Structure formats: structure tokens, C-alpha cells
Amino acid sequence: MAATDDDFRFAAAVAAFGQKLRGGRYLGGFDYGEIRELAADARGRDAHGYRGEFLRLVGLAESLQSR
């Protein structure tokens, strides 16, 4: 995964988040923390703040799950 570019890794984090919201059937234990870490490491240049907003949504979903 490290050999891929930021856009690919960020897209993978978004796909994993979608899977996690649907129950995580195909994630093999990949949790919200790992999704957030993958997205944060691949954030790159975020001119409009969309990637930052995504990171906030992942954190919010994680906090709701732990309740």
C-alpha cells in the first residue's frame, strides 16, 4: 500500500469506511482507527477541506460506535 499514491490510499480509506458503515463484512478486522490513519496519511493537499471533513466523519462514527 505504501507504494501507491495519496489519491489511491485515500480512496481505499473511503471505500473501507463505506464497508465499515455497512457492517464491515469484507474488512477482516480493519477498524475505524486504521481507516482514519490510512486517510490521514494520504490526506495530501486538501484545498477545499473535503478530506479533512472525511476524517472528522470517521472520528464521529468511531465515537458513536463506542457508546
PDB file of N, CA, C and O in Angstrom:
ATOM      1  N   MET A   1       0.826  -1.179   0.000  1.00  0.00           N
ATOM      2  CA  MET A   1       0.000   0.000   0.000  1.00  0.00           C
ATOM      3  C   MET A   1       0.878   1.253   0.000  1.00  0.00           C
ATOM      4  O   MET A   1       0.490   2.272  -0.572  1.00  0.00           O
ATOM      5  N   ALA A   2       2.029   1.196   0.619  1.00  0.00           N
ATOM      6  CA  ALA A   2       2.910   2.367   0.696  1.00  0.00           C
ATOM      7  C   ALA A   2       3.415   2.800  -0.675  1.00  0.00           C
ATOM      8  O   ALA A   2       3.796   3.957  -0.853  1.00  0.00           O
ATOM      9  N   ALA A   3       3.425   1.894  -1.641  1.00  0.00           N
ATOM     10  CA  ALA A   3       3.929   2.224  -2.973  1.00  0.00           C
ATOM     11  C   ALA A   3       2.885   2.956  -3.821  1.00  0.00           C
ATOM     12  O   ALA A   3       3.193   3.398  -4.928  1.00  0.00           O
ATOM     13  N   THR A   4       1.671   3.088  -3.323  1.00  0.00           N
ATOM     14  CA  THR A   4       0.610   3.760  -4.077  1.00  0.00           C
ATOM     15  C   THR A   4       0.587   5.252  -3.758  1.00  0.00           C
ATOM     16  O   THR A   4       1.181   5.694  -2.774  1.00  0.00           O
ATOM     17  N   ASP A   5      -0.104   6.025  -4.596  1.00  0.00           N
ATOM     18  CA  ASP A   5      -0.147   7.469  -4.371  1.00  0.00           C
ATOM     19  C   ASP A   5      -1.243   7.840  -3.365  1.00  0.00           C
ATOM     20  O   ASP A   5      -2.062   7.008  -2.976  1.00  0.00           O
ATOM     21  N   ASP A   6      -1.233   9.104  -2.959  1.00  0.00           N
ATOM     22  CA  ASP A   6      -2.176   9.597  -1.943  1.00  0.00           C
ATOM     23  C   ASP A   6      -3.628   9.405  -2.369  1.00  0.00           C
ATOM     24  O   ASP A   6      -4.466   9.015  -1.557  1.00  0.00           O
ATOM     25  N   ASP A   7      -3.925   9.672  -3.620  1.00  0.00           N
ATOM     26  CA  ASP A   7      -5.305   9.555  -4.083  1.00  0.00           C
ATOM     27  C   ASP A   7      -5.820   8.118  -3.966  1.00  0.00           C
ATOM     28  O   ASP A   7      -6.957   7.896  -3.548  1.00  0.00           O
ATOM     29  N   PHE A   8      -4.994   7.160  -4.329  1.00  0.00           N
ATOM     30  CA  PHE A   8      -5.399   5.759  -4.240  1.00  0.00           C
ATOM     31  C   PHE A   8      -5.620   5.358  -2.788  1.00  0.00           C
ATOM     32  O   PHE A   8      -6.625   4.722  -2.470  1.00  0.00           O
ATOM     33  N   ARG A   9      -4.705   5.716  -1.912  1.00  0.00           N
ATOM     34  CA  ARG A   9      -4.836   5.341  -0.497  1.00  0.00           C
ATOM     35  C   ARG A   9      -6.037   6.022   0.144  1.00  0.00           C
ATOM     36  O   ARG A   9      -6.736   5.415   0.955  1.00  0.00           O
ATOM     37  N   PHE A  10      -6.281   7.278  -0.216  1.00  0.00           N
ATOM     38  CA  PHE A  10      -7.440   7.970   0.343  1.00  0.00           C
ATOM     39  C   PHE A  10      -8.728   7.317  -0.153  1.00  0.00           C
ATOM     40  O   PHE A  10      -9.667   7.138   0.622  1.00  0.00           O
ATOM     41  N   ALA A  11      -8.780   6.964  -1.427  1.00  0.00           N
ATOM     42  CA  ALA A  11      -9.957   6.284  -1.976  1.00  0.00           C
ATOM     43  C   ALA A  11     -10.174   4.943  -1.287  1.00  0.00           C
ATOM     44  O   ALA A  11     -11.315   4.552  -1.043  1.00  0.00           O
ATOM     45  N   ALA A  12      -9.101   4.238  -0.972  1.00  0.00           N
ATOM     46  CA  ALA A  12      -9.215   2.970  -0.255  1.00  0.00           C
ATOM     47  C   ALA A  12      -9.788   3.200   1.146  1.00  0.00           C
ATOM     48  O   ALA A  12     -10.584   2.396   1.631  1.00  0.00           O
ATOM     49  N   ALA A  13      -9.387   4.283   1.789  1.00  0.00           N
ATOM     50  CA  ALA A  13      -9.929   4.611   3.119  1.00  0.00           C
ATOM     51  C   ALA A  13     -11.415   4.926   3.032  1.00  0.00           C
ATOM     52  O   ALA A  13     -12.186   4.516   3.900  1.00  0.00           O
ATOM     53  N   VAL A  14     -11.823   5.647   1.999  1.00  0.00           N
ATOM     54  CA  VAL A  14     -13.244   5.972   1.810  1.00  0.00           C
ATOM     55  C   VAL A  14     -14.045   4.692   1.562  1.00  0.00           C
ATOM     56  O   VAL A  14     -15.131   4.523   2.115  1.00  0.00           O
ATOM     57  N   ALA A  15     -13.519   3.804   0.743  1.00  0.00           N
ATOM     58  CA  ALA A  15     -14.203   2.535   0.476  1.00  0.00           C
ATOM     59  C   ALA A  15     -14.301   1.695   1.751  1.00  0.00           C
ATOM     60  O   ALA A  15     -15.336   1.083   2.017  1.00  0.00           O
ATOM     61  N   ALA A  16     -13.238   1.667   2.527  1.00  0.00           N
ATOM     62  CA  ALA A  16     -13.256   0.915   3.786  1.00  0.00           C
ATOM     63  C   ALA A  16     -14.273   1.504   4.758  1.00  0.00           C
ATOM     64  O   ALA A  16     -14.950   0.764   5.471  1.00  0.00           O
ATOM     65  N   PHE A  17     -14.382   2.825   4.790  1.00  0.00           N
ATOM     66  CA  PHE A  17     -15.362   3.482   5.654  1.00  0.00           C
ATOM     67  C   PHE A  17     -16.781   3.085   5.243  1.00  0.00           C
ATOM     68  O   PHE A  17     -17.613   2.776   6.096  1.00  0.00           O
ATOM     69  N   GLY A  18     -17.052   3.092   3.962  1.00  0.00           N
ATOM     70  CA  GLY A  18     -18.358   2.666   3.477  1.00  0.00           C
ATOM     71  C   GLY A  18     -18.665   1.233   3.871  1.00  0.00           C
ATOM     72  O   GLY A  18     -19.780   0.920   4.287  1.00  0.00           O
ATOM     73  N   GLN A  19     -17.673   0.364   3.738  1.00  0.00           N
ATOM     74  CA  GLN A  19     -17.850  -1.026   4.145  1.00  0.00           C
ATOM     75  C   GLN A  19     -18.093  -1.142   5.648  1.00  0.00           C
ATOM     76  O   GLN A  19     -18.940  -1.918   6.090  1.00  0.00           O
ATOM     77  N   LYS A  20     -17.353  -0.374   6.418  1.00  0.00           N
ATOM     78  CA  LYS A  20     -17.497  -0.405   7.880  1.00  0.00           C
ATOM     79  C   LYS A  20     -18.904   0.023   8.282  1.00  0.00           C
ATOM     80  O   LYS A  20     -19.506  -0.572   9.177  1.00  0.00           O
ATOM     81  N   LEU A  21     -19.429   1.057   7.620  1.00  0.00           N
ATOM     82  CA  LEU A  21     -20.780   1.516   7.925  1.00  0.00           C
ATOM     83  C   LEU A  21     -21.828   0.457   7.589  1.00  0.00           C
ATOM     84  O   LEU A  21     -22.899   0.424   8.195  1.00  0.00           O
ATOM     85  N   ARG A  22     -21.523  -0.385   6.645  1.00  0.00           N
ATOM     86  CA  ARG A  22     -22.456  -1.446   6.252  1.00  0.00           C
ATOM     87  C   ARG A  22     -22.214  -2.749   6.995  1.00  0.00           C
ATOM     88  O   ARG A  22     -22.792  -3.777   6.643  1.00  0.00           O
ATOM     89  N   GLY A  23     -21.376  -2.720   8.008  1.00  0.00           N
ATOM     90  CA  GLY A  23     -21.153  -3.911   8.816  1.00  0.00           C
ATOM     91  C   GLY A  23     -19.758  -4.492   8.743  1.00  0.00           C
ATOM     92  O   GLY A  23     -19.412  -5.346   9.558  1.00  0.00           O
ATOM     93  N   GLY A  24     -18.957  -4.063   7.806  1.00  0.00           N
ATOM     94  CA  GLY A  24     -17.562  -4.475   7.742  1.00  0.00           C
ATOM     95  C   GLY A  24     -17.328  -5.915   7.346  1.00  0.00           C
ATOM     96  O   GLY A  24     -16.320  -6.506   7.736  1.00  0.00           O
ATOM     97  N   ARG A  25     -18.232  -6.489   6.585  1.00  0.00           N
ATOM     98  CA  ARG A  25     -18.142  -7.902   6.216  1.00  0.00           C
ATOM     99  C   ARG A  25     -16.832  -8.259   5.501  1.00  0.00           C
ATOM    100  O   ARG A  25     -16.319  -9.365   5.673  1.00  0.00           O
ATOM    101  N   TYR A  26     -16.299  -7.353   4.718  1.00  0.00           N
ATOM    102  CA  TYR A  26     -15.107  -7.644   3.915  1.00  0.00           C
ATOM    103  C   TYR A  26     -13.837  -6.986   4.445  1.00  0.00           C
ATOM    104  O   TYR A  26     -12.821  -6.977   3.751  1.00  0.00           O
ATOM    105  N   LEU A  27     -13.871  -6.444   5.636  1.00  0.00           N
ATOM    106  CA  LEU A  27     -12.729  -5.682   6.150  1.00  0.00           C
ATOM    107  C   LEU A  27     -11.714  -6.512   6.926  1.00  0.00           C
ATOM    108  O   LEU A  27     -10.587  -6.062   7.132  1.00  0.00           O
ATOM    109  N   GLY A  28     -12.078  -7.683   7.348  1.00  0.00           N
ATOM    110  CA  GLY A  28     -11.134  -8.533   8.059  1.00  0.00           C
ATOM    111  C   GLY A  28     -10.547  -7.886   9.306  1.00  0.00           C
ATOM    112  O   GLY A  28      -9.352  -8.031   9.564  1.00  0.00           O
ATOM    113  N   GLY A  29     -11.348  -7.184  10.078  1.00  0.00           N
ATOM    114  CA  GLY A  29     -10.861  -6.586  11.318  1.00  0.00           C
ATOM    115  C   GLY A  29     -10.335  -5.161  11.188  1.00  0.00           C
ATOM    116  O   GLY A  29      -9.915  -4.569  12.182  1.00  0.00           O
ATOM    117  N   PHE A  30     -10.351  -4.606   9.995  1.00  0.00           N
ATOM    118  CA  PHE A  30      -9.913  -3.222   9.756  1.00  0.00           C
ATOM    119  C   PHE A  30     -10.886  -2.309  10.493  1.00  0.00           C
ATOM    120  O   PHE A  30     -12.072  -2.288  10.163  1.00  0.00           O
ATOM    121  N   ASP A  31     -10.416  -1.560  11.475  1.00  0.00           N
ATOM    122  CA  ASP A  31     -11.326  -0.761  12.304  1.00  0.00           C
ATOM    123  C   ASP A  31     -11.276   0.726  11.946  1.00  0.00           C
ATOM    124  O   ASP A  31     -10.513   1.145  11.076  1.00  0.00           O
ATOM    125  N   TYR A  32     -12.106   1.513  12.636  1.00  0.00           N
ATOM    126  CA  TYR A  32     -12.172   2.947  12.355  1.00  0.00           C
ATOM    127  C   TYR A  32     -10.821   3.634  12.547  1.00  0.00           C
ATOM    128  O   TYR A  32     -10.468   4.528  11.778  1.00  0.00           O
ATOM    129  N   GLY A  33     -10.077   3.232  13.547  1.00  0.00           N
ATOM    130  CA  GLY A  33      -8.768   3.833  13.777  1.00  0.00           C
ATOM    131  C   GLY A  33      -7.824   3.620  12.615  1.00  0.00           C
ATOM    132  O   GLY A  33      -7.084   4.528  12.234  1.00  0.00           O
ATOM    133  N   GLU A  34      -7.843   2.438  12.054  1.00  0.00           N
ATOM    134  CA  GLU A  34      -6.991   2.144  10.897  1.00  0.00           C
ATOM    135  C   GLU A  34      -7.470   2.886   9.648  1.00  0.00           C
ATOM    136  O   GLU A  34      -6.665   3.327   8.828  1.00  0.00           O
ATOM    137  N   ILE A  35      -8.784   3.015   9.515  1.00  0.00           N
ATOM    138  CA  ILE A  35      -9.329   3.780   8.388  1.00  0.00           C
ATOM    139  C   ILE A  35      -8.895   5.234   8.510  1.00  0.00           C
ATOM    140  O   ILE A  35      -8.447   5.838   7.535  1.00  0.00           O
ATOM    141  N   ARG A  36      -9.028   5.794   9.706  1.00  0.00           N
ATOM    142  CA  ARG A  36      -8.637   7.187   9.932  1.00  0.00           C
ATOM    143  C   ARG A  36      -7.147   7.386   9.678  1.00  0.00           C
ATOM    144  O   ARG A  36      -6.745   8.378   9.070  1.00  0.00           O
ATOM    145  N   GLU A  37      -6.331   6.446  10.141  1.00  0.00           N
ATOM    146  CA  GLU A  37      -4.883   6.541   9.942  1.00  0.00           C
ATOM    147  C   GLU A  37      -4.515   6.490   8.462  1.00  0.00           C
ATOM    148  O   GLU A  37      -3.674   7.260   7.999  1.00  0.00           O
ATOM    149  N   LEU A  38      -5.148   5.582   7.725  1.00  0.00           N
ATOM    150  CA  LEU A  38      -4.890   5.474   6.285  1.00  0.00           C
ATOM    151  C   LEU A  38      -5.263   6.770   5.579  1.00  0.00           C
ATOM    152  O   LEU A  38      -4.505   7.265   4.746  1.00  0.00           O
ATOM    153  N   ALA A  39      -6.428   7.319   5.908  1.00  0.00           N
ATOM    154  CA  ALA A  39      -6.880   8.562   5.275  1.00  0.00           C
ATOM    155  C   ALA A  39      -5.981   9.736   5.665  1.00  0.00           C
ATOM    156  O   ALA A  39      -5.644  10.567   4.821  1.00  0.00           O
ATOM    157  N   ALA A  40      -5.595   9.807   6.930  1.00  0.00           N
ATOM    158  CA  ALA A  40      -4.759  10.921   7.393  1.00  0.00           C
ATOM    159  C   ALA A  40      -3.385  10.891   6.720  1.00  0.00           C
ATOM    160  O   ALA A  40      -2.846  11.935   6.353  1.00  0.00           O
ATOM    161  N   ASP A  41      -2.827   9.701   6.562  1.00  0.00           N
ATOM    162  CA  ASP A  41      -1.518   9.573   5.916  1.00  0.00           C
ATOM    163  C   ASP A  41      -1.589   9.915   4.424  1.00  0.00           C
ATOM    164  O   ASP A  41      -0.585  10.292   3.820  1.00  0.00           O
ATOM    165  N   ALA A  42      -2.782   9.780   3.838  1.00  0.00           N
ATOM    166  CA  ALA A  42      -2.947  10.039   2.406  1.00  0.00           C
ATOM    167  C   ALA A  42      -3.669  11.360   2.145  1.00  0.00           C
ATOM    168  O   ALA A  42      -4.089  11.618   1.017  1.00  0.00           O
ATOM    169  N   ARG A  43      -3.816  12.183   3.153  1.00  0.00           N
ATOM    170  CA  ARG A  43      -4.595  13.421   3.005  1.00  0.00           C
ATOM    171  C   ARG A  43      -4.027  14.329   1.915  1.00  0.00           C
ATOM    172  O   ARG A  43      -4.778  14.894   1.121  1.00  0.00           O
ATOM    173  N   GLY A  44      -2.732  14.466   1.879  1.00  0.00           N
ATOM    174  CA  GLY A  44      -2.106  15.287   0.850  1.00  0.00           C
ATOM    175  C   GLY A  44      -2.624  16.714   0.865  1.00  0.00           C
ATOM    176  O   GLY A  44      -3.008  17.240   1.909  1.00  0.00           O
ATOM    177  N   ARG A  45      -2.629  17.332  -0.308  1.00  0.00           N
ATOM    178  CA  ARG A  45      -3.118  18.702  -0.450  1.00  0.00           C
ATOM    179  C   ARG A  45      -4.642  18.670  -0.439  1.00  0.00           C
ATOM    180  O   ARG A  45      -5.255  17.982  -1.254  1.00  0.00           O
ATOM    181  N   ASP A  46      -5.248  19.404   0.470  1.00  0.00           N
ATOM    182  CA  ASP A  46      -6.699  19.380   0.671  1.00  0.00           C
ATOM    183  C   ASP A  46      -7.238  20.801   0.518  1.00  0.00           C
ATOM    184  O   ASP A  46      -7.655  21.427   1.492  1.00  0.00           O
ATOM    185  N   ALA A  47      -7.225  21.298  -0.712  1.00  0.00           N
ATOM    186  CA  ALA A  47      -7.546  22.705  -0.981  1.00  0.00           C
ATOM    187  C   ALA A  47      -8.938  23.119  -0.519  1.00  0.00           C
ATOM    188  O   ALA A  47      -9.128  24.255  -0.085  1.00  0.00           O
ATOM    189  N   HIS A  48      -9.902  22.226  -0.604  1.00  0.00           N
ATOM    190  CA  HIS A  48     -11.272  22.579  -0.247  1.00  0.00           C
ATOM    191  C   HIS A  48     -11.715  22.010   1.095  1.00  0.00           C
ATOM    192  O   HIS A  48     -12.834  22.269   1.540  1.00  0.00           O
ATOM    193  N   GLY A  49     -10.852  21.241   1.738  1.00  0.00           N
ATOM    194  CA  GLY A  49     -11.157  20.716   3.062  1.00  0.00           C
ATOM    195  C   GLY A  49     -12.014  19.462   3.078  1.00  0.00           C
ATOM    196  O   GLY A  49     -12.459  19.038   4.144  1.00  0.00           O
ATOM    197  N   TYR A  50     -12.254  18.861   1.923  1.00  0.00           N
ATOM    198  CA  TYR A  50     -13.103  17.673   1.872  1.00  0.00           C
ATOM    199  C   TYR A  50     -12.466  16.476   2.581  1.00  0.00           C
ATOM    200  O   TYR A  50     -13.157  15.710   3.253  1.00  0.00           O
ATOM    201  N   ARG A  51     -11.185  16.322   2.433  1.00  0.00           N
ATOM    202  CA  ARG A  51     -10.512  15.190   3.080  1.00  0.00           C
ATOM    203  C   ARG A  51     -10.475  15.377   4.586  1.00  0.00           C
ATOM    204  O   ARG A  51     -10.598  14.408   5.336  1.00  0.00           O
ATOM    205  N   GLY A  52     -10.309  16.601   5.031  1.00  0.00           N
ATOM    206  CA  GLY A  52     -10.369  16.879   6.462  1.00  0.00           C
ATOM    207  C   GLY A  52     -11.748  16.597   7.023  1.00  0.00           C
ATOM    208  O   GLY A  52     -11.883  16.071   8.128  1.00  0.00           O
ATOM    209  N   GLU A  53     -12.767  16.947   6.263  1.00  0.00           N
ATOM    210  CA  GLU A  53     -14.146  16.669   6.677  1.00  0.00           C
ATOM    211  C   GLU A  53     -14.393  15.169   6.756  1.00  0.00           C
ATOM    212  O   GLU A  53     -15.085  14.695   7.658  1.00  0.00           O
ATOM    213  N   PHE A  54     -13.826  14.423   5.811  1.00  0.00           N
ATOM    214  CA  PHE A  54     -13.949  12.967   5.862  1.00  0.00           C
ATOM    215  C   PHE A  54     -13.325  12.419   7.141  1.00  0.00           C
ATOM    216  O   PHE A  54     -13.903  11.552   7.796  1.00  0.00           O
ATOM    217  N   LEU A  55     -12.155  12.921   7.491  1.00  0.00           N
ATOM    218  CA  LEU A  55     -11.501  12.471   8.727  1.00  0.00           C
ATOM    219  C   LEU A  55     -12.386  12.762   9.947  1.00  0.00           C
ATOM    220  O   LEU A  55     -12.456  11.960  10.879  1.00  0.00           O
ATOM    221  N   ARG A  56     -13.050  13.904   9.929  1.00  0.00           N
ATOM    222  CA  ARG A  56     -13.963  14.240  11.025  1.00  0.00           C
ATOM    223  C   ARG A  56     -15.126  13.249  11.080  1.00  0.00           C
ATOM    224  O   ARG A  56     -15.534  12.838  12.167  1.00  0.00           O
ATOM    225  N   LEU A  57     -15.662  12.861   9.925  1.00  0.00           N
ATOM    226  CA  LEU A  57     -16.764  11.904   9.882  1.00  0.00           C
ATOM    227  C   LEU A  57     -16.347  10.531  10.395  1.00  0.00           C
ATOM    228  O   LEU A  57     -17.113   9.868  11.094  1.00  0.00           O
ATOM    229  N   VAL A  58     -15.149  10.110  10.051  1.00  0.00           N
ATOM    230  CA  VAL A  58     -14.656   8.826  10.550  1.00  0.00           C
ATOM    231  C   VAL A  58     -14.543   8.877  12.074  1.00  0.00           C
ATOM    232  O   VAL A  58     -14.944   7.934  12.756  1.00  0.00           O
ATOM    233  N   GLY A  59     -14.005   9.961  12.607  1.00  0.00           N
ATOM    234  CA  GLY A  59     -13.896  10.112  14.055  1.00  0.00           C
ATOM    235  C   GLY A  59     -15.258  10.128  14.728  1.00  0.00           C
ATOM    236  O   GLY A  59     -15.418   9.562  15.810  1.00  0.00           O
ATOM    237  N   LEU A  60     -16.233  10.761  14.110  1.00  0.00           N
ATOM    238  CA  LEU A  60     -17.579  10.798  14.654  1.00  0.00           C
ATOM    239  C   LEU A  60     -18.205   9.409  14.664  1.00  0.00           C
ATOM    240  O   LEU A  60     -18.810   9.009  15.659  1.00  0.00           O
ATOM    241  N   ALA A  61     -18.065   8.681  13.577  1.00  0.00           N
ATOM    242  CA  ALA A  61     -18.607   7.306  13.500  1.00  0.00           C
ATOM    243  C   ALA A  61     -17.939   6.421  14.548  1.00  0.00           C
ATOM    244  O   ALA A  61     -18.599   5.595  15.179  1.00  0.00           O
ATOM    245  N   GLU A  62     -16.649   6.592  14.731  1.00  0.00           N
ATOM    246  CA  GLU A  62     -15.927   5.801  15.726  1.00  0.00           C
ATOM    247  C   GLU A  62     -16.444   6.108  17.130  1.00  0.00           C
ATOM    248  O   GLU A  62     -16.623   5.194  17.935  1.00  0.00           O
ATOM    249  N   SER A  63     -16.685   7.377  17.428  1.00  0.00           N
ATOM    250  CA  SER A  63     -17.161   7.746  18.762  1.00  0.00           C
ATOM    251  C   SER A  63     -18.579   7.222  18.993  1.00  0.00           C
ATOM    252  O   SER A  63     -18.922   6.865  20.120  1.00  0.00           O
ATOM    253  N   LEU A  64     -19.394   7.169  17.968  1.00  0.00           N
ATOM    254  CA  LEU A  64     -20.741   6.659  18.122  1.00  0.00           C
ATOM    255  C   LEU A  64     -20.760   5.148  18.324  1.00  0.00           C
ATOM    256  O   LEU A  64     -21.622   4.623  19.028  1.00  0.00           O
ATOM    257  N   GLN A  65     -19.816   4.454  17.712  1.00  0.00           N
ATOM    258  CA  GLN A  65     -19.735   3.002  17.857  1.00  0.00           C
ATOM    259  C   GLN A  65     -19.359   2.608  19.277  1.00  0.00           C
ATOM    260  O   GLN A  65     -19.832   1.588  19.777  1.00  0.00           O
ATOM    261  N   SER A  66     -18.528   3.389  19.926  1.00  0.00           N
ATOM    262  CA  SER A  66     -18.035   3.022  21.248  1.00  0.00           C
ATOM    263  C   SER A  66     -19.059   3.294  22.357  1.00  0.00           C
ATOM    264  O   SER A  66     -18.806   2.980  23.520  1.00  0.00           O
ATOM    265  N   ARG A  67     -20.207   3.871  22.007  1.00  0.00           N
ATOM    266  CA  ARG A  67     -21.246   4.138  23.015  1.00  0.00           C
ATOM    267  C   ARG A  67     -22.038   2.922  23.333  1.00  0.00           C
ATOM    268  O   ARG A  67     -22.949   2.978  24.159  1.00  0.00           O
TER     269      ARG A  67
END
